[in-house]
Amino acid sequence: MGTNRNSTIIDVAKLAGVSVSTVSVVMNNKDKYVAPELREKVLHAIAQLNYSPNFIARSLKSNATNTIGLILTNITSPVTPAMVRTVQRMASEQQIDTLIVSTEENDQIEINAINNLISKRVDGLIICPVLSKSYDHLNFLKKETDIPIVCIERTLPPQLEIASVTTNNYEISKEAATHLIQHDKKRIGMIALPKYGSNTIDRIRGFEDALKENNLYNPELIRETDYMGSDAFNTAHQLIEEQKIDAIFCISQSITLGVYKAAAYYHYKIPEEIAIIGYDTVDWMEVTPVKISTIQQPLIKIAQTAINLLFMMKQNPSMTVKHYTIPSELIIRQSCGCNSDEPDHKK
């Protein structure tokens, strides 16, 4: 029988009822400290899954291959190319190729991608991780290989000790909500993405805290769409018609577009009837009849910092794990209720 490439070391660990590190110890014939009955469970699980222990293990502690992996959640987003181009350009300057994977917010795709990249002996990994219950695959990568890993946009539990480069999602979202409150808005809604990562969670938390501090928080005014923002149009219409909201905070550019389309289609006046603050800066926001106030993420700086950090970790594997926060900015235009004619007035 051939190797079952759909099975992973994490599957072996779960079937055997042991940790990933125990499976690794047995696979590498360093199991003198592993109880015989545990060793037999691991070997039985390997046989039952038809898993080749050398499929991944042979790639560990290997020589450089001049490749890095870049794992993102959504490559269809118009804000993603800036990060991809930055990583590719900086890697290419060092004669390094970039292997790109999109997980579509699916943790199993992420697990498979990491296993495949390990098997290809990549020299480093930059990842926007999907929220997970265990993070066994990332813990294995951190503990059992010499492959440096840096998270972008999202953070991981501190006990994993994995470096990250993020922005101030909580603070800037709280600032955006506060700005709407300062325009005397009383029923402020929000359309959010599913809570797939720390960035979304922090944006929601920042928004909620701003409203709670001003006694304006109403959970009925907070709605969720899918990670593509597909239902933002209908959700916005429902919030305006049924909940009589007078402002809305959108936590992605796709949601912002859906909300703007709804306002235009149903002839809601912006910002008089519905004020809007969006997220991310894309070209269409500056050419609409009412220009969109939005949060501008430092995407290029995040990508630059992440790959530089990856290079430093490769040169110095024992360096202390670093966490960098690069601030976003609230770009004031007109949709929030301000009368700014400046192209990009930063608050």
Secondary structure, DSSP 8 states (H G I E B T S, - for coil): ----TT--HHHHHHHHTS-HHHHHHHHTT--TTS-HHHHHHHHHHHHHTT--THHHHTTTT----SEEEEEES-TTSTTHHHHHHHHHHHHHHTT-EEEEEE-TT-HHHHHHHHHHHHHTT-S-EEE-----S--HHHHHHHHH----EEEESS---GGG--EEEE--HHHHHHHHHHHHHHTT--SEEEEE--S-SHHHHHHHHHHHHHHHHTT---GGGEEE--TT-TTHHHHHHHHHHHS--SEEEESSHHHHHHHHHHHHHTT--TTTT-EEEEES--GGGGTSSS--EEEE--HHHHHHHHHHHHHHHHH-TTS---EEE---EEEE-STTS----STTEE-
